Amino acid sequence: MMKHIFRACSIALTALAFFALAGCLACSPALADKRVALVIGNSAYKSVPKLANPASDAGLIGGMLRKAGFDTVDVRQDLNASEMRKALREFGGRTRDADVAVIYYAGHGMEVDGTNYLIPIDAALETDTDVYDEALPIDRVLVSIEPAKQLRLVILDACRDNPFAKSMKRTVASRAIGRGLAKVEPTTPNTMIAFAAKAGSTASDGDSRNSPFATALADHLPKPGLDLRKAFGFVRDDVLKSTANKQEPFVYGSLGGDDVPLVPAKPVATGPQANPQSELRRDYELALQLGTRDGWEAFLAQYPEGFYANLAKGQLNKIGAEETRASAEQKAKAAEQEKARLVAERAQKAEQDKAAAAAKVAEDARIAAEKQKQIEQARAEAAEQQRKVAEAAAAKALAEKQVAERAKAELAAKQAAEKAEQTARPAADRQLPEVENQKVAALSPGPTSTLSAAELAKSVQSELRRVGCLTSAAEGEWSSAAQRSLTLFNKYARTQLDVKLASVDALDALKAKPGRVCPLVCNFGFKADGDQCVKITCRAGYRVGEDNECEKIQEKKPVATREESRRRDSDRKQTEAAPAAPQASGQIICTSAGCRPVAKGCRIVRDPRPGSAGMIQAEVCN
């Protein structure tokens, strides 16, 4: 049953994606604002019962935003705390150059001391103070959409009856834990926050696949030309009607006097035609976001052959390897538990050996399954990379073809205009010398751009940033940094544009490139990962070497310092310069003071002094 439902949803979302792409291509330059969206649906909570609708609500709203022509729609499901923070951080980076930013969240939320929090699936919230560490405040969500230039919209389908509030312990009796969410007043202009239910009340999941609030949003928000305030008014009416006036959605914040529709009212058809394989590619990307066996099998049933079918089969192999690994891991755990039980019950040695052998076999199977999973994952990633390279090459070829056709058409129009001018020129003018004709042609003004010099310079720099050749912000002046960036573009795009000034030709050549042209250059200690630089992390005992690769740390032998060497030389010289200590001759001399050895170089003689009678010894030295 779920397989058939997914197929129906896949076909419907494919059609919506096709019309969204056609609508986007039909927009005039005045309406071509960049719009980005982040959709989060948390259902599989670990500490409380699972929610039925948020995952399917996130899929519904994600499809609706794609139909509305958003440039990027990131749909995430069942995120823990670290994954939610990462998703908001990455989305904040995409909103820096966006005009419209939308965040939709479906799942549990709660209010503590007047502050609203969104609850990840791994939150336990055993005490009321755990919410500060395990949940995300609504202010963190507002910070991520703050850079958007025209409209910031947050939709919270998080007013459900909160089971955490019933089980958590109170550390302070005066700490207030509200029912539903608290009222929010945005401090930045052009910011709207929509609640599924008014502050202090709870919302219903309904009896169908999607909640009443999500269903009403999908019905009214994508209507062309409908102002958001009126659209939310219609959403309120539908929800009140479907819940017997028990649930009333509410919107906080304000907008200006002009209408702000999510879908433009009157698009004008211009620009290149849609890629014939866009429908197939969008179905593939939808199945890739779901990442389930049912999703890939439904995709293969719709598209059994071709390049994307091979990619889908690789993804199925990857999922099969993961399932085999999980099954082997479960069997290994069961075998270990059986072994521990037999040991605990003092089973016979034969039974213990049998259980140990079974555990070893199960562990070997788990290791083999883990290796197979890694192999299939590597194959799937390689195939996905090949798909991206093939799509980029096709887009590049299409863009170059369009540029060539446009240049050919401009050349033909120019030649026709010159021919008509020569026909209408008076005979006297035609008799002018060739040199004079060349001077007149050189002095005649050429076609001018409708953009000012500052606007043209800023537009060219913005395109240089998009293709990866400029890292600084776009400015209204054509600086030396902009000239260096255009030089890099000439090098990697193999063009010969004049880098001394910003020109319309340079702007057209840049717009013809669909993706990055200049390679990503990272600082020492970082490496390129897609369009980002990530820090190189080496394992223990290794460090980043001069070639920006991990190398083993060599152990250094202790080397004596210069001061220690100098001290040793000084002690040796002092020892060599010191006089040798006198050595005894082996004779003993005795006097009235006592006996002692005779010093070296001395001898014993009879005392020659008068009165000694020659009986007293004396020591005579050289």
FILO-813143 format. One line per field, with one value per residue (C-alpha): residue number from 1; residue in three letters; y, z, x. Coordinates in nm, 3 decimals. Layout:
REM FILO-813143
resi <- NUM;...
resn <- Ala;...
py <- Y;...
pz <- Z;...
px <- X;...
This chain:
REM FILO-813143
resi <- 1;2;3;4;5;6;7;8;9;10;11;12;13;14;15;16;17;18;19;20;21;22;23;24;25;26;27;28;29;30;31;32;33;34;35;36;37;38;39;40;41;42;43;44;45;46;47;48;49;50;51;52;53;54;55;56;57;58;59;60;61;62;63;64;65;66;67;68;69;70;71;72;73;74;75;76;77;78;79;80;81;82;83;84;85;86;87;88;89;90;91;92;93;94;95;96;97;98;99;100;101;102;103;104;105;106;107;108;109;110;111;112;113;114;115;116;117;118;119;120;121;122;123;124;125;126;127;128;129;130;131;132;133;134;135;136;137;138;139;140;141;142;143;144;145;146;147;148;149;150;151;152;153;154;155;156;157;158;159;160;161;162;163;164;165;166;167;168;169;170;171;172;173;174;175;176;177;178;179;180;181;182;183;184;185;186;187;188;189;190;191;192;193;194;195;196;197;198;199;200;201;202;203;204;205;206;207;208;209;210;211;212;213;214;215;216;217;218;219;220;221;222;223;224;225;226;227;228;229;230;231;232;233;234;235;236;237;238;239;240;241;242;243;244;245;246;247;248;249;250;251;252;253;254;255;256;257;258;259;260;261;262;263;264;265;266;267;268;269;270;271;272;273;274;275;276;277;278;279;280;281;282;283;284;285;286;287;288;289;290;291;292;293;294;295;296;297;298;299;300;301;302;303;304;305;306;307;308;309;310;311;312;313;314;315;316;317;318;319;320;321;322;323;324;325;326;327;328;329;330;331;332;333;334;335;336;337;338;339;340;341;342;343;344;345;346;347;348;349;350;351;352;353;354;355;356;357;358;359;360;361;362;363;364;365;366;367;368;369;370;371;372;373;374;375;376;377;378;379;380;381;382;383;384;385;386;387;388;389;390;391;392;393;394;395;396;397;398;399;400;401;402;403;404;405;406;407;408;409;410;411;412;413;414;415;416;417;418;419;420;421;422;423;424;425;426;427;428;429;430;431;432;433;434;435;436;437;438;439;440;441;442;443;444;445;446;447;448;449;450;451;452;453;454;455;456;457;458;459;460;461;462;463;464;465;466;467;468;469;470;471;472;473;474;475;476;477;478;479;480;481;482;483;484;485;486;487;488;489;490;491;492;493;494;495;496;497;498;499;500;501;502;503;504;505;506;507;508;509;510;511;512;513;514;515;516;517;518;519;520;521;522;523;524;525;526;527;528;529;530;531;532;533;534;535;536;537;538;539;540;541;542;543;544;545;546;547;548;549;550;551;552;553;554;555;556;557;558;559;560;561;562;563;564;565;566;567;568;569;570;571;572;573;574;575;576;577;578;579;580;581;582;583;584;585;586;587;588;589;590;591;592;593;594;595;596;597;598;599;600;601;602;603;604;605;606;607;608;609;610;611;612;613;614;615;616;617;618;619;620;621;622
resn <- Met;Met;Lys;His;Ile;Phe;Arg;Ala;Cys;Ser;Ile;Ala;Leu;Thr;Ala;Leu;Ala;Phe;Phe;Ala;Leu;Ala;Gly;Cys;Leu;Ala;Cys;Ser;Pro;Ala;Leu;Ala;Asp;Lys;Arg;Val;Ala;Leu;Val;Ile;Gly;Asn;Ser;Ala;Tyr;Lys;Ser;Val;Pro;Lys;Leu;Ala;Asn;Pro;Ala;Ser;Asp;Ala;Gly;Leu;Ile;Gly;Gly;Met;Leu;Arg;Lys;Ala;Gly;Phe;Asp;Thr;Val;Asp;Val;Arg;Gln;Asp;Leu;Asn;Ala;Ser;Glu;Met;Arg;Lys;Ala;Leu;Arg;Glu;Phe;Gly;Gly;Arg;Thr;Arg;Asp;Ala;Asp;Val;Ala;Val;Ile;Tyr;Tyr;Ala;Gly;His;Gly;Met;Glu;Val;Asp;Gly;Thr;Asn;Tyr;Leu;Ile;Pro;Ile;Asp;Ala;Ala;Leu;Glu;Thr;Asp;Thr;Asp;Val;Tyr;Asp;Glu;Ala;Leu;Pro;Ile;Asp;Arg;Val;Leu;Val;Ser;Ile;Glu;Pro;Ala;Lys;Gln;Leu;Arg;Leu;Val;Ile;Leu;Asp;Ala;Cys;Arg;Asp;Asn;Pro;Phe;Ala;Lys;Ser;Met;Lys;Arg;Thr;Val;Ala;Ser;Arg;Ala;Ile;Gly;Arg;Gly;Leu;Ala;Lys;Val;Glu;Pro;Thr;Thr;Pro;Asn;Thr;Met;Ile;Ala;Phe;Ala;Ala;Lys;Ala;Gly;Ser;Thr;Ala;Ser;Asp;Gly;Asp;Ser;Arg;Asn;Ser;Pro;Phe;Ala;Thr;Ala;Leu;Ala;Asp;His;Leu;Pro;Lys;Pro;Gly;Leu;Asp;Leu;Arg;Lys;Ala;Phe;Gly;Phe;Val;Arg;Asp;Asp;Val;Leu;Lys;Ser;Thr;Ala;Asn;Lys;Gln;Glu;Pro;Phe;Val;Tyr;Gly;Ser;Leu;Gly;Gly;Asp;Asp;Val;Pro;Leu;Val;Pro;Ala;Lys;Pro;Val;Ala;Thr;Gly;Pro;Gln;Ala;Asn;Pro;Gln;Ser;Glu;Leu;Arg;Arg;Asp;Tyr;Glu;Leu;Ala;Leu;Gln;Leu;Gly;Thr;Arg;Asp;Gly;Trp;Glu;Ala;Phe;Leu;Ala;Gln;Tyr;Pro;Glu;Gly;Phe;Tyr;Ala;Asn;Leu;Ala;Lys;Gly;Gln;Leu;Asn;Lys;Ile;Gly;Ala;Glu;Glu;Thr;Arg;Ala;Ser;Ala;Glu;Gln;Lys;Ala;Lys;Ala;Ala;Glu;Gln;Glu;Lys;Ala;Arg;Leu;Val;Ala;Glu;Arg;Ala;Gln;Lys;Ala;Glu;Gln;Asp;Lys;Ala;Ala;Ala;Ala;Ala;Lys;Val;Ala;Glu;Asp;Ala;Arg;Ile;Ala;Ala;Glu;Lys;Gln;Lys;Gln;Ile;Glu;Gln;Ala;Arg;Ala;Glu;Ala;Ala;Glu;Gln;Gln;Arg;Lys;Val;Ala;Glu;Ala;Ala;Ala;Ala;Lys;Ala;Leu;Ala;Glu;Lys;Gln;Val;Ala;Glu;Arg;Ala;Lys;Ala;Glu;Leu;Ala;Ala;Lys;Gln;Ala;Ala;Glu;Lys;Ala;Glu;Gln;Thr;Ala;Arg;Pro;Ala;Ala;Asp;Arg;Gln;Leu;Pro;Glu;Val;Glu;Asn;Gln;Lys;Val;Ala;Ala;Leu;Ser;Pro;Gly;Pro;Thr;Ser;Thr;Leu;Ser;Ala;Ala;Glu;Leu;Ala;Lys;Ser;Val;Gln;Ser;Glu;Leu;Arg;Arg;Val;Gly;Cys;Leu;Thr;Ser;Ala;Ala;Glu;Gly;Glu;Trp;Ser;Ser;Ala;Ala;Gln;Arg;Ser;Leu;Thr;Leu;Phe;Asn;Lys;Tyr;Ala;Arg;Thr;Gln;Leu;Asp;Val;Lys;Leu;Ala;Ser;Val;Asp;Ala;Leu;Asp;Ala;Leu;Lys;Ala;Lys;Pro;Gly;Arg;Val;Cys;Pro;Leu;Val;Cys;Asn;Phe;Gly;Phe;Lys;Ala;Asp;Gly;Asp;Gln;Cys;Val;Lys;Ile;Thr;Cys;Arg;Ala;Gly;Tyr;Arg;Val;Gly;Glu;Asp;Asn;Glu;Cys;Glu;Lys;Ile;Gln;Glu;Lys;Lys;Pro;Val;Ala;Thr;Arg;Glu;Glu;Ser;Arg;Arg;Arg;Asp;Ser;Asp;Arg;Lys;Gln;Thr;Glu;Ala;Ala;Pro;Ala;Ala;Pro;Gln;Ala;Ser;Gly;Gln;Ile;Ile;Cys;Thr;Ser;Ala;Gly;Cys;Arg;Pro;Val;Ala;Lys;Gly;Cys;Arg;Ile;Val;Arg;Asp;Pro;Arg;Pro;Gly;Ser;Ala;Gly;Met;Ile;Gln;Ala;Glu;Val;Cys;Asn
py <- 0.000;0.244;0.160;0.261;0.578;0.673;0.610;0.837;1.105;1.067;1.120;1.418;1.579;1.515;1.713;1.986;2.000;2.030;2.319;2.484;2.468;2.604;2.884;2.970;2.985;3.208;3.470;3.806;3.944;4.182;3.889;3.653;3.684;3.410;3.208;2.937;2.710;2.463;2.201;1.986;1.707;1.530;1.217;0.935;1.063;0.827;0.917;0.970;0.808;0.863;1.137;1.026;1.326;1.551;1.341;1.334;1.703;1.793;1.607;1.785;2.134;2.059;1.966;2.277;2.504;2.340;2.403;2.767;2.795;2.815;2.793;2.543;2.338;2.131;1.867;1.706;1.441;1.305;1.525;1.505;1.816;1.831;1.767;2.046;2.292;2.191;2.225;2.577;2.676;2.560;2.725;3.052;3.047;3.011;3.305;3.556;3.619;3.528;3.761;3.527;3.267;3.021;2.769;2.510;2.293;2.009;1.821;1.879;2.225;2.375;2.705;2.753;3.087;3.267;3.125;2.877;2.574;2.320;1.965;1.725;1.352;1.258;1.493;1.325;1.637;1.456;1.791;2.136;2.270;2.008;2.209;2.467;2.200;1.954;2.182;2.479;2.821;2.995;3.280;3.039;2.984;3.359;3.421;3.175;3.362;3.714;3.785;3.750;4.084;4.098;3.837;3.611;3.351;3.090;2.835;2.633;2.327;2.251;2.334;1.969;1.836;1.800;1.468;1.597;1.852;1.575;1.361;1.612;1.696;2.057;2.194;2.528;2.539;2.889;2.796;2.821;2.556;2.669;2.482;2.517;2.799;3.155;3.467;3.595;3.949;3.965;4.251;4.266;4.412;4.198;3.895;3.670;3.379;3.152;2.916;2.614;2.722;3.048;3.106;2.901;2.640;2.307;2.183;1.862;1.598;1.511;1.173;1.173;1.147;1.523;1.763;2.015;2.302;2.148;2.061;2.418;2.561;2.343;2.454;2.834;2.946;2.851;3.036;3.279;3.645;3.578;3.796;3.595;3.771;3.671;3.321;3.273;3.409;3.137;2.881;2.997;2.958;2.604;2.486;2.628;2.455;2.115;2.117;2.241;2.576;2.402;2.509;2.861;2.931;3.266;3.489;3.725;4.005;4.247;4.330;4.651;4.783;4.594;4.244;3.968;3.652;3.329;3.273;3.572;3.657;3.727;3.569;3.667;3.387;3.452;3.261;2.915;2.613;2.358;2.057;1.754;1.536;1.776;1.567;1.249;1.426;1.577;1.232;1.094;1.373;1.317;0.945;1.038;1.260;0.984;0.728;0.425;0.091;0.163;0.498;0.352;0.058;0.299;0.509;0.200;0.095;0.437;0.451;0.096;0.180;0.448;0.636;0.734;0.379;0.250;0.508;0.398;0.034;0.134;0.308;-0.008;-0.214;0.030;-0.006;-0.386;-0.390;-0.179;-0.414;-0.719;-0.551;-0.463;-0.819;-0.967;-0.728;-0.829;-1.201;-1.139;-0.966;-1.253;-1.506;-1.314;-1.298;-1.674;-1.733;-1.514;-1.697;-2.037;-1.920;-1.770;-2.093;-2.296;-2.498;-2.787;-2.709;-2.854;-2.619;-2.324;-2.410;-2.445;-2.107;-1.949;-2.094;-1.962;-1.619;-1.621;-1.719;-1.444;-1.189;-1.290;-1.250;-0.907;-0.799;-0.926;-0.743;-0.425;-0.448;-0.516;-0.215;0.005;-0.126;-0.059;0.284;0.372;0.252;0.455;0.768;0.722;0.680;0.988;1.189;1.066;1.179;1.529;1.554;1.441;1.690;1.972;1.887;1.879;2.213;2.366;2.242;2.379;2.717;2.742;2.650;2.924;3.181;3.084;3.109;3.447;3.576;3.448;3.624;3.950;3.932;3.876;4.168;4.389;4.299;4.365;4.704;4.798;4.693;4.903;5.201;5.176;5.161;5.473;5.673;5.960;5.919;6.193;6.009;5.687;5.871;5.966;5.813;5.487;5.650;5.907;5.633;5.449;5.765;5.823;5.460;5.489;5.803;5.663;5.556;5.180;5.011;5.110;4.913;5.019;4.960;5.232;5.179;5.104;4.863;4.687;4.651;4.510;4.267;4.136;4.090;3.904;3.662;3.622;3.523;3.273;3.094;3.082;3.338;3.619;3.577;3.936;4.111;4.265;4.645;4.928;4.997;4.793;4.729;4.547;4.242;4.233;4.260;3.965;3.763;3.830;3.729;3.395;3.353;3.413;3.148;2.871;2.957;3.013;3.355;3.682;3.943;4.287;4.289;4.664;4.746;4.578;4.515;4.373;4.106;3.991;3.983;3.772;3.530;3.485;3.425;3.156;2.944;2.730;2.643;2.693;2.778;2.870;2.587;2.605;2.702;2.620;2.742;2.517;2.253;2.251;2.054;2.105;1.914;2.012;2.392;2.417;2.395;2.148;2.109;1.812;1.582;1.332;1.031;1.002;1.006;1.194;1.561;1.772;1.791;2.050;1.879;1.929;1.552;1.355;1.224;1.037;1.245;1.156;1.117;1.366;1.257;1.485;1.735;1.918;2.290;2.536;2.646;2.286;2.232;2.557;2.455;2.113;2.271;2.517;2.240;2.032;2.327;2.405;2.041;2.032;2.365;2.271;2.159;1.798;1.708;1.614;1.244;1.079;0.925;0.634;0.762;0.851;1.138;1.163;1.482;1.605;1.687;1.329;1.114;1.185;1.080;1.266;1.486;1.405;1.550;1.564;1.345;1.281;1.407;1.451;1.790;1.989;2.266;2.320;2.137;1.860;1.620;1.471;1.270;1.481;1.417;1.697;1.711;1.869;1.948;2.053
pz <- 0.000;0.093;-0.235;-0.438;-0.232;-0.297;-0.669;-0.679;-0.478;-0.700;-1.018;-0.865;-0.735;-1.073;-1.244;-0.981;-1.025;-1.405;-1.377;-1.112;-1.348;-1.637;-1.416;-1.302;-1.662;-1.755;-1.490;-1.609;-1.469;-1.247;-1.069;-1.063;-0.688;-0.518;-0.282;-0.046;0.199;0.480;0.574;0.891;0.999;1.333;1.392;1.533;1.889;2.111;2.460;2.382;2.141;1.770;1.592;1.292;1.058;1.072;0.825;0.566;0.638;0.560;0.229;0.140;0.219;0.042;-0.274;-0.245;-0.220;-0.523;-0.712;-0.601;-0.791;-0.499;-0.603;-0.329;-0.100;0.161;0.319;0.638;0.853;1.206;1.308;1.642;1.816;1.637;1.298;1.355;1.446;1.139;0.912;1.045;1.011;0.648;0.567;0.720;0.468;0.177;0.297;0.274;-0.096;-0.096;-0.124;0.037;0.310;0.447;0.734;0.802;1.116;1.211;1.537;1.913;2.061;2.406;2.593;2.910;3.093;2.787;2.538;2.265;2.194;1.908;2.031;1.840;1.829;2.074;2.352;2.687;2.893;3.227;3.411;3.318;3.290;3.027;2.769;2.763;2.656;2.450;2.256;2.016;2.098;1.835;1.830;1.672;1.385;1.337;1.323;1.034;0.811;0.918;0.615;0.362;0.191;0.123;0.321;0.621;0.693;0.975;0.988;1.313;1.314;1.666;1.891;1.963;2.309;2.457;2.641;2.779;3.000;3.180;3.267;3.333;3.689;3.813;3.964;4.050;4.139;3.996;3.647;3.405;3.136;2.906;2.705;2.337;2.231;2.358;2.154;1.947;1.821;1.554;1.597;1.231;0.955;0.685;0.917;0.971;1.216;1.160;1.437;1.369;1.675;1.866;2.147;2.457;2.268;2.102;1.743;1.609;1.389;1.232;1.108;0.763;0.635;0.684;0.958;0.887;0.908;0.655;0.418;0.423;0.369;0.061;-0.077;-0.042;-0.020;-0.381;-0.541;-0.802;-0.702;-0.364;-0.087;0.206;0.459;0.265;0.211;0.587;0.638;0.411;0.597;0.925;0.784;0.656;0.983;1.194;0.970;0.970;1.352;1.450;1.568;1.814;1.644;1.519;1.337;1.411;1.241;1.420;1.260;0.981;0.618;0.413;0.196;-0.123;-0.190;-0.112;-0.300;-0.279;-0.654;-0.897;-1.067;-1.430;-1.538;-1.879;-2.092;-2.170;-2.153;-2.269;-2.289;-2.009;-2.014;-2.147;-1.867;-1.586;-1.493;-1.471;-1.272;-1.024;-0.966;-0.906;-0.659;-0.478;-0.441;-0.330;-0.052;0.066;0.059;0.114;-0.065;-0.155;-0.306;-0.529;-0.635;-0.731;-0.931;-1.117;-1.190;-1.351;-1.525;-1.567;-1.812;-1.866;-1.679;-1.380;-1.357;-1.314;-1.042;-0.867;-0.880;-0.717;-0.439;-0.391;-0.362;-0.099;0.100;0.064;0.200;0.497;0.566;0.545;0.781;1.029;1.016;1.067;1.356;1.518;1.479;1.626;1.928;1.974;1.956;2.213;2.444;2.406;2.484;2.795;2.907;2.875;3.067;3.340;3.378;3.388;3.082;2.968;2.790;2.463;2.464;2.548;2.265;2.029;2.133;2.100;1.750;1.653;1.790;1.590;1.270;1.330;1.399;1.078;0.886;1.040;0.942;0.587;0.564;0.692;0.426;0.157;0.274;0.245;-0.107;-0.219;-0.057;-0.242;-0.569;-0.511;-0.428;-0.739;-0.954;-0.799;-0.868;-1.228;-1.258;-1.134;-1.375;-1.667;-1.580;-1.544;-1.882;-2.047;-1.892;-2.000;-2.358;-2.369;-2.235;-2.484;-2.767;-2.662;-2.641;-2.988;-3.136;-2.974;-3.105;-3.453;-3.441;-3.322;-3.602;-3.865;-3.729;-3.729;-4.089;-4.199;-4.027;-4.194;-4.534;-4.486;-4.377;-4.686;-4.909;-4.754;-4.749;-5.008;-5.312;-5.193;-4.869;-5.057;-5.257;-4.943;-4.921;-4.730;-4.461;-4.391;-4.374;-4.118;-3.908;-3.915;-3.819;-3.533;-3.399;-3.421;-3.081;-3.020;-2.838;-2.476;-2.180;-1.978;-1.660;-1.501;-1.461;-1.089;-1.145;-1.427;-1.213;-0.922;-1.151;-1.305;-0.958;-0.835;-1.129;-1.060;-0.701;-0.830;-1.057;-0.778;-0.918;-0.661;-0.283;-0.173;-0.170;-0.488;-0.502;-0.733;-0.823;-1.062;-0.827;-0.875;-0.702;-0.959;-1.242;-1.098;-1.069;-1.434;-1.532;-1.352;-1.536;-1.871;-1.776;-1.677;-1.917;-2.208;-2.292;-2.384;-2.206;-2.129;-1.755;-1.726;-1.709;-1.648;-1.978;-2.097;-2.290;-1.966;-1.790;-2.070;-2.073;-1.694;-1.699;-1.961;-1.711;-1.503;-1.221;-1.071;-1.322;-1.106;-0.887;-0.510;-0.343;0.028;0.286;0.436;0.659;0.464;0.161;-0.095;-0.036;-0.307;-0.284;0.071;0.243;0.532;0.789;0.742;1.046;1.097;1.327;1.638;1.564;1.235;1.137;0.826;0.625;0.382;0.094;0.283;0.345;0.672;0.753;1.052;1.324;1.345;1.696;1.760;1.944;2.234;2.122;2.369;2.375;2.290;2.656;2.776;2.517;2.620;2.991;2.918;2.719;3.002;3.267;3.049;2.997;3.372;3.450;3.199;3.321;3.693;3.837;3.920;4.286;4.461;4.502;4.803;4.765;4.999;5.289;5.636;5.843;6.215;6.416;6.751;6.583;6.459;6.147;5.785;5.427;5.257;4.970;4.609;4.516;4.879;5.081;5.449;5.577;5.918;6.067;6.022;6.261;6.572;6.884;6.688;6.735;6.397;6.548;6.429;6.080;5.837;5.505;5.209;4.887;4.541
px <- 0.000;0.280;0.453;0.146;0.107;0.469;0.426;0.123;0.307;0.612;0.406;0.223;0.542;0.707;0.431;0.458;0.835;0.793;0.548;0.767;1.063;0.855;0.725;1.077;1.203;0.909;0.985;1.110;1.440;1.243;1.078;1.380;1.441;1.641;1.420;1.546;1.365;1.446;1.181;1.221;0.986;1.059;0.846;1.066;1.120;1.321;1.193;0.823;0.573;0.632;0.436;0.234;0.230;0.544;0.746;0.465;0.383;0.746;0.724;0.399;0.534;0.865;0.677;0.459;0.766;0.925;0.602;0.624;0.956;1.201;1.566;1.658;1.430;1.617;1.386;1.523;1.350;1.405;1.701;1.882;2.016;2.352;2.188;1.934;2.208;2.408;2.102;2.029;2.395;2.412;2.079;2.203;2.487;2.240;2.027;2.313;2.249;1.876;1.578;1.320;1.391;1.132;1.167;0.894;0.917;0.680;0.734;0.733;0.790;0.744;0.751;0.962;0.958;0.819;1.076;0.981;1.199;1.205;1.271;1.506;1.428;1.710;1.596;1.514;1.417;1.416;1.421;1.299;1.657;1.751;1.560;1.842;2.096;1.889;1.648;1.688;1.538;1.325;1.579;1.832;1.587;1.532;1.909;1.948;1.695;1.794;2.025;1.737;1.671;1.294;1.097;1.168;0.896;0.893;0.608;0.583;0.358;0.487;0.190;0.100;0.016;0.366;0.434;0.767;0.593;0.403;0.706;0.987;1.089;1.076;1.397;1.234;0.866;0.824;0.953;0.661;0.606;0.327;0.069;0.154;0.389;0.427;0.348;0.644;0.696;0.972;1.219;1.331;1.108;0.943;0.944;0.639;0.602;0.301;0.177;-0.043;-0.244;-0.276;-0.027;-0.113;-0.320;-0.242;-0.279;-0.429;-0.261;-0.596;-0.713;-0.547;-0.191;-0.131;-0.234;-0.515;-0.264;-0.019;-0.305;-0.436;-0.086;-0.036;-0.375;-0.339;0.026;0.120;-0.172;-0.024;-0.042;-0.212;-0.070;0.070;-0.154;-0.465;-0.326;-0.279;-0.629;-0.767;-0.551;-0.707;-1.060;-0.990;-0.834;-1.117;-1.367;-1.190;-1.136;-1.484;-1.339;-1.102;-0.778;-0.707;-0.376;-0.218;0.044;0.283;0.488;0.400;0.476;0.459;0.178;0.266;0.134;0.385;0.280;0.474;0.413;0.425;0.095;0.193;0.520;0.661;0.802;1.172;1.498;1.605;1.373;1.353;1.581;1.382;1.526;1.436;1.129;1.338;1.608;1.362;1.205;1.553;1.639;1.307;1.384;1.738;1.599;1.364;1.646;1.418;1.386;1.021;1.120;1.391;1.173;0.895;1.146;1.273;0.916;0.859;1.201;1.338;1.620;1.883;2.154;1.936;1.799;2.155;2.214;1.894;2.004;2.331;2.137;1.926;2.246;2.367;2.043;2.058;2.413;2.302;2.010;2.241;2.488;2.212;2.076;2.423;2.487;2.157;2.242;2.588;2.435;2.188;2.472;2.674;2.373;2.321;2.688;2.666;2.351;2.515;2.821;2.601;2.405;2.729;2.641;2.848;3.175;3.044;2.746;2.968;3.207;2.913;2.776;3.123;3.160;2.817;2.909;3.233;3.049;2.793;3.068;3.251;2.925;2.873;3.226;3.175;2.842;3.005;3.275;3.014;2.816;3.124;3.190;2.832;2.835;3.157;3.003;2.688;2.889;3.104;2.795;2.635;2.950;2.945;2.583;2.668;2.964;2.747;2.472;2.723;2.878;2.533;2.437;2.769;2.726;2.370;2.481;2.769;2.533;2.289;2.572;2.694;2.344;2.288;2.625;2.538;2.200;2.360;2.620;2.347;2.144;2.452;2.536;2.176;2.182;2.511;2.376;2.060;2.271;2.491;2.182;2.031;2.354;2.370;2.589;2.819;2.882;2.954;3.226;3.423;3.770;3.798;4.007;3.737;3.470;3.679;3.711;3.336;3.272;3.520;3.350;2.994;2.861;2.814;2.532;2.503;2.384;2.083;2.285;2.496;2.871;2.836;2.546;2.733;3.048;2.847;2.658;2.982;3.138;2.827;2.856;3.230;3.144;2.886;3.136;3.398;3.647;3.588;3.595;3.528;3.189;3.047;3.097;3.004;3.367;3.581;3.875;4.206;4.058;3.778;4.033;4.231;3.908;3.815;4.172;4.118;3.787;3.963;4.219;3.978;3.691;3.934;3.795;3.971;3.758;3.902;3.981;4.041;3.670;3.333;3.155;2.823;3.016;3.179;2.840;2.687;2.982;2.960;2.582;2.631;2.827;2.586;2.827;3.177;3.452;3.753;3.883;3.834;4.165;4.198;4.450;4.719;4.562;4.234;4.116;3.839;3.514;3.265;3.224;3.364;3.704;3.715;3.992;4.228;4.215;4.500;4.494;4.708;5.083;5.037;5.032;4.975;5.299;5.432;5.246;4.915;4.890;4.901;5.251;5.394;5.562;5.935;6.081;6.363;6.679;6.775;7.039;7.257;7.206;7.477;7.496;7.557;7.834;8.001;7.988;8.147;8.434;8.504;8.519;8.753;8.995;9.001;9.081;9.366;9.513;9.511;9.858;9.899;9.856;10.182;10.239;10.413;10.766;10.693;10.926;10.797;10.938;10.879;10.917;10.796;10.462;10.414;10.486;10.378;10.470;10.755;10.633;10.725;11.067;11.182;11.419;11.517;11.852;12.017;11.942;12.266;12.170;12.390;12.273;12.096;12.394;12.302;12.013;11.720;11.571;11.493;11.302;11.488;11.301;11.433
